[in-house]
Amino acid sequence: MTDATAVQIATDALVVGAKLAGPALVVSLVVGVFVSLIQTVTSVQEMTLTFVPKLIGVGLIIVLGGSWMLAELTGWVEDLWTSIPLIT
């Protein structure tokens, strides 16, 4: 295995990881900012209040996009497995 091949595999792994984690992280960020704005406006400073909405949002993303996430991951793994004989 050459250095370029190892770097390409690592780069592809990072890209797939970012594609899979991105939607959940973005939803968590948006929900967190929204709940923080609500807390600021209402002067409610409960630290645990943001947990449940974030959990629900990330859960919805996993339910709605789970099949796409699984397809992306299995596609990458299949490409990796098929490239094993070509790696020297």
N, C-alpha and C positions, 0 to 999 in steps of 0.2 A: 504494500500500500504506500503510495506516495504521499507527500505532505499535502499536495493540492487535493487529493481525494479525501483525506481526513478533514481538511478545512471545508470542503464542499459538503460532506456529510454533516459536520457540525453546524454549518450555516443553514442547511435545509432543516435540521432539527430545531434550531432556534426560530426559524420562520414559521414552521408548523406550530411550535409552542406558542408563539405570539398570536397566530391566527386563532388558536383554540382558546387561549386565555383572554384575548382582547375583548370580545363582547361581554364576558362576565365582569371584567375589570371596569369597562366603560359604564355598564349599568350600575355597578356598585358605586362608582364615582358620582354619577348623576344623582342617584338616589340619596347618597350621603350629603351632597351639596344641597339638594332640595330639602331634606329633613333638617339640616343645619340652618337653612334660611327660615324655615318654619319655627324652629326653636328660638332663633334670634328675635323674630317678630313677636312671638308669644312669651318670651322671657322664661321658657321652660328649659332648664339646663340639666336634663337627665342624660347621662352618658350612654345608657343602655338602650335608649329610644331608637337609635339608628340601626341597631342590629337586626331587628325583625324585618323592617322594610328592605334592607339590603339582602337578607336571606331569601325573602320572597322574590325579589327581583332577579337574583342569581338563579334561583330555582326555576323561575319562568324561562329564563334564557336557556337553561339546560334542557328543560322540557321541550321548548320550541325549536332549539337549534341542536339538540343532542344528536339527531341522525346525521346532520351535516358534519358535526364535529367528529363523529365516529367514522364517517366516510372519508374525511380528510386524513385522519390518523391512519386508518387502514390502507388508504391509497399510498401514503408515504412509506409505511412499513412494507407494503408489497413492492414498491419501487426499490427500497433498500435491499430486500431479500433477492429480487431479481438481479440486482447489480453485484451481488456477492461473487459470482463466478468471474465477473469481469475485473474485479479488483486484484491487482498483482503487486 
